[in-house]
Amino acid sequence: MGLKEQLLAVEKTVVRVYMPELKEPVYVRVMTGTEYEAYQGQLEALGNTISGARACLVAMTVCDETGKRIFAEANDTAQINSVCLERLAMVSMKINGLTKSQRENYEKNLPPDAPGPGIA
C-alpha cells in the first residue's frame, strides 16, 4: 500500500462522551483536513480570539455514532449550556491534537534541523 492509500486509510476516530446532563451519549470526532482548514479559517475570521472558537469547534466535531456531523455551523451551537459546550470542546481539542501541551510536545520532539510544522 502506497503512502497516499495509508494516509487515506487512517481510521476516523469517533469518541463517545458521557454527559451527566443528558440521557444518551454524545459523539465527537476527529476533523478531516478540509474541516480543519475551514475551522482555522473561521478562527481567523474571529480574529483568532477565544470568543466563538469553542462553538466553531463543537459544530465541526460533534456527530452521531457513525461520524456524521450534527451541527451545520457554529451558530447552531450558540444555545448549548456553557458547561456542556466547554466539555465537548475540551474532548474535541484533545482528540484533534489542538491542546497546547500536544503542540508543545510535537515541537519538542522535532529534530533540531527540522523545519517548522507543515514545512517540508
N, C-alpha and C positions, 0 to 999 in steps of 0.2 A: 504494500500500500504506500503510495506516494505521500509527501508531506501535506499537500492540499487535502487529500482524502482523510488523512489523520486529523487535521485541524477541523474539518467539517464533521468528523465522526465523534468529536468530544461530546460526551453526554451533556444534555441540557439539564442543569441542576434545578430541581424544584424542591423547596423545603417546606415542611408542614410546621405552622406556628400555632400553638395553642394560646388562646387569649381568654382570660377569665371573664371578660365582658361578653363573650359570645358563646353560643351553644355548639358551634361547629368550628373546626379548624380553618385557618386562613392559609393560603399558599403564597410563597414568594419565590421568584425565580431569578436566575442569572440573566442579564440582558444580552442580547445579540450585539455584535459590533455596530450594526446600524442603529439600534436603540441606544447604545452607549453614546454614539456620536450625537444623536438627537437630544439626549439628556444633557450632554455638555453644551450643546447649542442653547438649550433652554436656560442653563445656568448663566451663560454669557449674556443672554437677553435680560436676565435678572440682575446683571452687574456683578456676578459671582458672589452674591450675598447669601446668607443662610435663609433669608426670608423667601419662602416658596420652594426651596431646594428639597425639603422633605416631601412636600406634596408632589413635586415632579417625580422624585424617585419612587414613591409609593405607587403613583399612577403607572409608571413604567414597569414595575416588577410584581405587583400583587396580581395573582392569577387564580384560575381554578386548578384542580388536581392534575389536569393534563398539560398545564403550562400556558393556557390561553389567557391573555390579559383580560381583566375585569373592567378596568377604567380606561376610557379613551384618551383623557387628558387630565392635567393637574387640577383643573377647575372642578372635576368630578370628585376629587378628594377633599375639597375645601371644608366640608361639614363633618368630617370624621373627627371623633373625640381626639383631643391632642395627645392623650396618653397612648391611645391605640396607634395614632399616626407616628409618634416617636418610636414605639416598639417595632412597628413594621419597617420604619426607615432604618433602624439600627440593624435589624436582621438583613435587610437588603444591602446595606453598606458592607456588612461583613461578608456575605456570600459573593458580592460583586467586587471585592478587593478594594473598597473605597475608604477604608479606615486609615487614619494617619499612621498607625503602627504598621499596617500592611505595606503602605507606600514606603515608609522608612526602612522596613526590613528588606524590601525589594532593592532599594537604592544601596543599602549597606552591603548586600551580597553581590553587587556588580563587581566585575574585575576592575582593578584600578585604571586600566587603559580603555575600558569600555565607554562608548559614547552614552549620552543620557538615554532614558527610557524612550523607546519609539524611534530612535535614531540608529540607522544601520551604517 
